[in-house]
Structures are given as structure tokens and as C-alpha cells.
């Protein structure tokens, strides 16, 4: 198989000059395309989609737009430019030059980090593969496909690191990334949230707001890594991740806007009446927030973790915006607050800061997530309505860490299993909620037209009009 490595696979890693890497990718790429054909967006192989393709790390290069047939999308490999004289900013190797190759003693842990990150990328494509069949507009369909191809590129980014730096082990891990399947009972994806179904567009918007935001924080922590190729790769990935979160936040805001319009027009806040009018009532939306937020909080891992301490001390994974934190960046003597349940009550205890790094990253994520919810509430406030959305307590519905399985209401109250069971339907999506949202999912593909349950965006993509033909159905 002959590949034009500058055209077919845009890159800034001298792919054309690395024969060993070429051979590895020549073997892997056909499997990737087979995976995309089998598990990528259903029924989309013949569409020409107005997509952004990264062709370089410069602003003029990573914002290149054109209509592209998705199986012919150019999944590239890019690292941010190297920073001269960069040194390690934390941990036991603080102040030493960053590594360009993998230190043998950290090989297994680095591979584990890269594989776990890489596994999330195809998983989200698999979770979302049916959504194009029920898109609320051509504009939204294009955004879905943009998210999908960029998740595919992020898979390429991690596979490049595996092939380039980990030899046979890396090649085997790269193959395994194409073999696992989201939700498969026998060969599931690594992280629980990436085995959940994404059955409707409300779930998709929640996923891209909450779960892709977890991706932002994990990537930010990896941009601090002493392994420079990983740090440079993830920093470039963050530019694309920002669009995914925008799709989620703006999608939910547009659903809220449309619901508020119907509430005003018909002068009702009755959920049953609003459902009959074909929109998502705000209490249902709150329950979806509760579910997706709590599932995502678990992605950060146990609040006290020896693995997190090891990754930090050895320089593999830092904190969010490590360089802006005013401390010694060693954390040997410091503590950090974590939650525990003692005699049926939540208390705050101090854990060694090194072991509580997952909790620190989770807290940074919570602050960021809350800001978006406040912006959603501005949409409701502008409509003159009193309802307000909120994030539940971080102990709500947790399945990992010290709070796993503890019954905690959204307000932070620890309750019995009987109390929880009596009110669970008030806090988490019910089968009736999901059935209603599913009933709204119809396919709207005429340019400029939108499903009844979602408002149009304020502007189109890349200065195009909202009624631009974003997808050409051939």
C-alpha cells in the first residue's frame, strides 16, 4: 500500500522520513478504515460534509474547511511546536530536561495512560454512530460528523505515540484499540462512561458538554507531562476538543431556548403539557444533567489514588494549569480535602495531596461545568421564567471512590436506600423521560430547517449562513 504521507496523512512528524513508522501505519490504517466503515456514523459513507481538517498546527492550517466525503477525510498527526529548553515542572524530576523518548522504568505506566486516553476516542464515535439518522437539522448533523472525525484524529494521535515509541507492545495496543467496542459485554471500552448508550440528541449534547469536558481536563493534565511528545500531542488536541464542548453547551442552550419559547407562548410550565407540545420540559432536562454529570465525575477516578500519586511523582501527568499553581510542585508534605461518610454524614477529611490529585482535577472540572450551567440559566432568565438548572452535589450517584454506592440526594443529604428508591425518579431520567425524548427524534435535513424541540443557532459555521448546505447527500 503506497501512501502519500504529506497529502493523505497531513503531519508535522516527518512521517515520510520514518520507514519503520510508515510500515506500522500501513498495517494499521486499513484496519482503521474497516473500523470506521463498521462503527463510524451509520449511513454516511456517501455524504460530502463541510468539515474542518487540520493540515498544520498553524491557525491557517488547522481551520481549513471544505466539503469532504468522510471515508476520505485526512486524519493527520500533529504535535505542537517544541518549546526550546523545556524542563519538567513537577514531581521527583522537577527541573530536569523533558524526555523525548520513553524512560524504561516508566514505560508501562506511560503506555497505560496513552492507551486509556486513546480508547475513549473511538468509543465516543461508536456511542454516537446512530445519531445521524435522527438529526434535528443539517447544521447539527454537520457538527456531529465534525466531532466524529476529530475523535478519529485523536485516535490517530495516540496511535502515533504507540507506534513511534513503544515498539511491538505499542503496535499490539494500537490493534486492540480497533477491536474493543463500546458496550460490548465481552470486549468493552476501558472506562465505564464510554460504554453507556447515547440514544438521542439530548444525550449527545450532554455528553459533549460534560464528558468531553472531562477530556479537556485529562488532556490539560497530560500537556504538563515530562514525556514531551505526549505533552505536545495533547496540547494540539485541546484546540479541537474546544469545539466539541461548544457543540454540547450551545445545543443544550438551544433546547432550553425552544422550551422557554413554547412555555411563554402557551403560558404553561406543566411538564405533561409541554411534552404534548413536542419539547423537552425543564425538569426532564435537569434529570439528564444529573445523570451525565455524575457519570462523568466518576471518570476522574478514586478521590484517593496511589496511581495518581505515582503518575505525578514520576512526571507523567500533572495538574490542571500546573505552572500557575503557587506551591513547590512536589506535594510531599501537603494535604487536600476529600469527602468521606462517617456515621451517615458527609465530612471533609484531609488526604495527602499526592494521593488526592484525582479529586483536585475533579474540583477544577466542577467549577468549569458550573459556569456553563449558569449560562444556560441566563437563557431561562431572559425568558422571564423562574426555573433554574443546577449541578447536583458531587457525591450524587457516584459509583467510584469513597462515595461509591452511598445514597446522596442532589442537595448533599446522605439518605437510606429506601429514601433513595422512593425519590430516584425525581433525580435521574426515568424510562418515561427517555421514551419522550426518543419520541422527539425525527430526521430534519432540509437546509435551514430545524426540529420543533430545538431553536436554530445564532450563526452558522465558519461565517456560513445557518441555511448553508452543510451536508450534500449524494
C-alpha positions in Angstrom: 0.0 0.0 0.0 1.6 3.3 -1.1 0.6 6.4 0.8 1.5 10.0 0.0 2.5 10.8 3.6 2.2 14.6 3.1 -1.2 14.6 1.4 -3.1 11.5 2.7 -1.9 11.8 6.3 -1.1 15.5 7.0 1.6 15.6 9.6 4.5 17.5 11.2 6.4 14.5 12.5 8.4 13.7 9.3 6.3 10.7 8.6 7.7 10.4 5.0 11.2 10.0 6.5 10.4 7.3 9.1 10.3 4.0 7.3 9.6 1.9 10.5 6.6 4.1 11.4 5.4 4.0 7.8 5.3 0.3 7.8 3.4 0.2 11.1 0.8 2.7 9.9 0.5 0.9 6.5 -0.6 -2.1 8.5 -2.8 -0.2 10.9 -4.6 2.2 8.5 -6.7 -0.4 6.6 -7.9 -1.7 10.0 -8.9 1.8 11.0 -10.8 2.4 7.8 -12.6 -1.0 8.3 -13.4 0.1 11.8 -14.8 3.4 10.5 -16.9 1.7 7.9 -18.3 -0.7 10.5 -18.6 1.5 13.6 -18.5 5.1 12.2 -21.6 7.3 11.5 -24.2 5.0 10.1 -25.3 5.5 6.5 -22.9 8.5 6.0 -20.3 6.9 3.7 -21.5 8.7 0.6 -22.1 12.2 2.1 -20.0 15.3 1.3 -19.7 17.1 4.6 -18.5 20.7 5.3 -15.7 19.7 7.7 -12.7 21.3 9.3 -9.5 19.4 8.5 -6.2 20.0 10.3 -3.4 20.3 7.8 -0.9 22.1 10.0 -0.5 23.4 13.6 -0.8 27.0 12.5 -4.2 28.8 12.7 -4.5 28.9 8.9 -3.8 25.2 8.8 -6.0 23.7 11.5 -9.1 25.7 10.4 -9.2 24.5 6.8 -12.8 24.0 5.7 -14.2 22.2 2.7 -16.8 19.6 1.7 -15.2 16.2 2.3 -16.5 12.6 1.9 -15.9 11.3 5.4 -14.2 8.0 4.5 -11.7 10.2 2.6 -11.2 12.6 5.5 -7.5 13.2 6.1 -6.8 12.1 9.6 -3.5 13.8 10.4 -0.8 13.6 13.1 0.3 16.8 14.7 2.4 17.8 17.7 2.5 21.4 18.9 5.9 23.0 18.2 8.6 22.0 20.6 9.4 24.5 23.3 13.2 25.1 23.5 14.8 24.2 26.7 11.6 23.0 28.3 12.1 21.4 31.7 9.9 19.1 33.8 7.6 21.3 36.0 6.7 18.9 38.8 7.4 15.7 40.7 10.7 14.0 41.5 12.3 15.0 38.2 11.3 18.7 38.5 13.8 21.0 36.8 15.3 18.2 34.6 15.0 18.4 30.7 11.8 16.8 29.4 12.1 13.4 27.8 12.0 12.9 24.0 12.0 9.1 24.5 10.2 6.9 27.0 12.3 6.1 30.1 12.3 2.3 30.5 11.2 2.5 34.2 8.1 4.4 33.2 7.3 2.6 30.0 4.3 0.5 31.4 2.6 3.5 33.1 3.0 5.8 30.1 1.6 3.1 27.8 -1.3 2.7 30.2 -2.0 6.4 30.2 -1.9 6.7 26.3 -4.0 3.6 25.8 -6.7 4.7 28.2 -6.9 8.2 26.5 -6.8 6.6 23.1 -9.6 4.2 23.9 -12.0 7.0 24.7 -11.8 8.4 21.1 -13.2 5.5 19.1 -15.6 4.7 21.9 -17.4 8.0 21.5 -17.7 7.5 17.8 -19.3 4.1 18.5 -21.7 5.6 21.0 -22.8 8.2 18.6 -22.9 6.2 15.3 -26.7 6.1 15.0 -27.5 9.8 15.8 -27.2 10.9 12.2 -30.4 9.0 11.5 -32.4 11.4 13.8 -30.6 14.7 13.4 -32.6 17.8 14.2 -31.0 19.8 11.4 -28.4 19.7 8.7 -26.3 22.2 10.8 -26.4 19.7 13.8 -25.7 16.8 11.5 -22.5 18.5 10.3 -21.5 19.2 13.9 -21.9 15.6 14.8 -19.8 14.5 11.9 -17.1 17.1 12.8 -17.0 15.7 16.4 -16.7 12.2 15.0 -13.9 12.8 12.6 -11.9 14.7 15.2 -12.3 11.9 17.7 -10.9 9.7 14.9 -8.0 12.1 14.6 -7.4 12.0 18.3 -7.2 8.2 18.0 -4.6 8.6 15.3 -2.7 11.0 17.7 -2.5 8.3 20.4 -1.7 5.5 17.9 1.2 7.5 16.5 2.7 7.7 20.0 2.2 3.9 20.5 3.8 3.1 17.1 6.6 5.6 17.4 7.7 5.0 21.0 6.5 1.6 22.2 7.6 -1.0 19.6 5.7 -4.3 19.4 3.8 -3.6 22.6 2.6 -0.3 21.0 1.5 -2.0 17.8 -0.4 -4.6 19.7 -2.1 -1.9 21.8 -3.0 0.1 18.6 -4.6 -3.0 17.2 -6.6 -3.6 20.4 -8.0 0.0 20.2 -9.8 -1.1 17.0 -11.0 -4.4 18.5 -12.8 -3.2 21.6 -16.4 -1.9 21.2 -18.5 0.4 23.3 -20.9 -1.6 25.4 -19.7 -5.0 24.3 -20.2 -7.5 27.1 -17.0 -9.4 26.1 -14.7 -6.7 24.9 -15.9 -3.4 26.3 -14.2 0.0 26.3 -11.9 0.7 29.3 -13.9 3.4 31.0 -17.5 3.0 32.2 -18.9 6.2 30.8 -17.8 5.2 27.3 -19.9 2.0 27.4 -23.1 4.0 28.1 -25.5 4.4 25.2 -26.0 7.8 23.5 -29.5 7.1 22.1 -30.7 10.6 21.4 -29.5 14.2 20.7 -30.2 15.5 24.2 -27.8 12.8 25.5 -25.3 13.7 22.8 -25.3 17.4 23.8 -25.0 16.4 27.4 -22.1 14.1 26.5 -20.2 16.7 24.5 -20.7 19.3 27.3 -19.9 17.1 30.3 -17.9 14.1 29.2 -15.8 15.9 26.6 -15.1 18.4 29.3 -13.6 15.6 31.3 -11.5 15.0 28.2 -10.3 18.7 28.3 -9.1 18.3 31.9 -7.4 15.0 31.3 -5.7 16.4 28.2 -4.7 19.5 30.2 -3.0 17.3 32.8 -1.2 15.5 30.1 0.1 18.7 28.4 2.2 19.0 31.6 3.8 15.6 31.1 7.6 15.2 31.2 7.2 12.9 28.1 7.4 15.8 25.6 5.8 14.1 22.6 2.7 13.3 24.7 2.6 16.9 26.0 2.8 18.4 22.6 0.3 16.0 21.1 -2.4 16.6 23.7 -1.9 20.4 23.5 -2.9 20.3 19.9 -5.8 18.0 20.6 -7.2 20.6 23.0 -7.9 23.0 20.2 -10.3 20.5 18.6 -11.8 19.5 22.0 -13.0 23.1 22.5 -15.4 22.7 19.5 -16.9 19.5 21.0 -17.7 21.3 24.2 -19.2 24.2 22.2 -21.5 21.8 20.4 -22.7 20.5 23.7 -23.2 23.8 25.5 -24.8 25.6 22.6 -27.0 22.5 21.8 -28.4 22.4 25.3 -28.9 26.2 25.3 -30.9 25.9 22.1 -33.1 23.2 23.6 -33.7 25.4 26.6 -34.5 28.4 24.4 -37.1 26.5 22.4 -38.7 25.1 25.5 -38.9 28.6 27.0 -40.5 29.9 23.8 -43.2 27.3 24.0 -43.7 27.9 27.7 -44.2 31.6 27.1 -46.4 31.1 24.0 -48.7 28.7 25.8 -48.4 30.2 29.2 -47.6 26.8 30.9 -44.8 25.2 32.9 -46.7 21.9 33.2 -44.3 19.1 32.0 -47.1 17.0 30.6 -48.5 19.9 28.6 -45.0 20.7 27.3 -44.4 17.2 26.3 -47.7 17.2 24.3 -46.4 20.3 22.6 -43.3 18.5 21.5 -40.5 20.0 23.6 -38.2 18.9 26.4 -39.6 20.1 29.7 -37.0 21.7 32.1 -37.4 19.1 34.9 -36.5 16.4 32.4 -33.5 18.4 31.3 -32.4 18.7 34.9 -32.6 14.9 35.4 -30.4 14.5 32.2 -27.9 16.9 33.7 -27.8 15.0 37.0 -27.1 11.7 35.2 -24.4 12.8 32.7 -22.7 15.0 35.2 -22.5 12.3 37.9 -21.3 9.6 35.4 -18.6 11.9 34.2 -17.4 12.7 37.7 -16.5 9.0 38.1 -14.2 9.3 35.1 -11.7 11.2 37.2 -11.2 8.0 39.3 -11.0 7.4 43.0 -10.6 10.5 45.2 -7.6 9.0 46.9 -5.4 7.1 44.5 -1.9 5.7 44.7 -1.8 5.6 40.9 -2.4 9.3 40.7 0.4 9.9 43.1 2.8 7.7 41.1 1.9 9.5 37.8 2.6 12.9 39.4 5.8 12.0 41.3 7.3 10.4 38.2 6.4 13.3 36.0 3.9 11.5 33.7 0.8 13.6 34.4 0.5 17.0 36.1 -2.3 19.1 37.4 -4.6 21.5 35.5 -2.5 24.6 34.8 0.4 23.3 36.8 2.6 26.2 36.1 0.1 28.7 37.6 -0.2 26.9 40.9 1.8 28.5 43.7 3.4 25.6 45.6 6.5 23.5 45.5 5.2 21.2 42.8 6.4 18.2 44.8 3.4 17.8 47.2 5.3 15.7 49.7 4.0 17.5 52.8 0.7 18.9 51.6 -2.9 17.8 52.1 -6.1 18.2 50.1 -9.7 18.0 51.3 -11.8 14.9 50.3 -15.2 13.8 51.3 -16.0 10.8 53.4 -19.1 9.3 55.0 -18.9 8.9 58.8 -21.9 7.7 60.8 -24.3 8.5 57.9 -23.0 12.1 57.4 -20.6 13.6 54.9 -17.5 15.0 56.4 -14.4 16.7 54.9 -11.1 14.9 55.7 -7.6 15.8 54.7 -5.8 13.4 52.5 -2.2 13.6 51.2 -2.2 16.0 48.3 -0.2 13.5 46.1 -2.9 10.9 46.6 -5.8 13.3 46.1 -4.8 14.6 42.7 -7.9 13.0 41.0 -10.1 14.9 43.5 -8.2 18.2 42.7 -8.7 17.7 39.0 -12.4 16.8 39.6 -12.9 20.0 41.6 -11.3 22.1 38.8 -13.8 20.4 36.4 -16.8 21.1 38.7 -16.0 24.8 38.6 -15.8 24.9 34.9 -19.0 22.8 34.5 -20.9 25.2 36.8 -20.1 28.2 34.6 -21.9 26.6 31.6 -24.9 25.8 33.7 -25.0 29.5 34.8 -25.0 30.5 31.1 -28.0 28.1 30.5 -29.8 29.8 33.3 -29.3 33.1 31.6 -31.4 31.8 28.7 -34.2 30.9 31.1 -33.9 34.2 32.9 -34.1 36.2 29.7 -37.4 34.5 29.1 -38.8 35.8 32.4 -39.1 32.3 33.9 -38.2 31.4 37.5 -36.9 27.8 36.9 -33.2 27.3 37.4 -30.9 24.4 36.5 -28.2 23.3 38.8 -25.5 20.7 39.3 -26.1 18.0 41.9 -23.7 17.5 44.9 -20.5 15.8 43.7 -21.4 12.8 45.9 -24.7 12.2 44.0 -25.0 8.9 42.1 -21.3 8.1 42.4 -20.0 4.6 41.6 -16.3 5.1 42.1 -14.2 6.1 45.1 -15.1 6.6 48.8 -18.7 7.7 47.9 -19.4 4.7 45.6 -22.9 3.4 46.3 -23.6 5.9 49.1 -27.1 7.2 48.7 -26.8 11.0 48.5 -29.5 13.4 47.3 -28.6 16.2 44.9 -28.6 18.6 47.8 -25.8 16.6 49.5 -28.0 14.8 52.1 -27.0 11.2 52.9 -30.1 9.1 52.9 -31.1 5.4 53.3 -31.6 3.1 50.4 -35.4 3.2 51.0 -35.4 7.1 50.8 -33.3 7.0 47.7 -35.6 4.4 46.0 -38.6 6.5 46.9 -37.3 9.6 45.1 -34.9 8.3 42.5 -37.4 9.1 39.7 -37.2 12.8 40.8 -33.4 13.0 40.3 -32.5 10.7 37.4 -34.0 10.2 33.9 -36.9 7.7 34.0 -37.9 5.3 31.3 -40.8 7.7 30.5 -38.3 10.6 30.2 -36.2 8.7 27.8 -39.2 7.5 25.8 -40.4 11.1 25.5 -37.0 12.4 24.3 -36.8 9.5 21.9 -40.2 10.3 20.5 -39.0 13.8 19.5 -36.1 12.4 17.4 -37.0 12.8 13.8 -34.7 13.5 10.9 -34.6 17.1 9.6 -32.2 17.6 6.7 -33.6 20.5 4.6 -31.1 23.3 4.8 -32.2 26.0 7.3 -35.0 23.8 8.8 -34.9 22.6 12.5 -36.9 20.1 14.6 -39.6 21.6 16.8 -37.7 20.9 20.0 -34.6 22.9 19.3 -34.0 26.5 18.3 -31.7 27.5 15.4 -28.2 28.7 16.3 -27.4 32.4 16.2 -24.8 31.9 13.5 -23.5 29.2 11.1 -20.1 27.5 10.9 -17.1 29.4 9.6 -19.1 32.5 8.7 -21.6 30.5 6.6 -25.3 31.1 6.9 -27.5 28.9 9.1 -29.2 27.6 6.0 -26.0 26.8 4.2 -25.8 23.3 2.7 -23.6 21.7 5.3 -24.1 18.1 4.1 -24.6 17.1 0.5 -26.5 13.8 0.2 -25.2 12.0 -2.8 
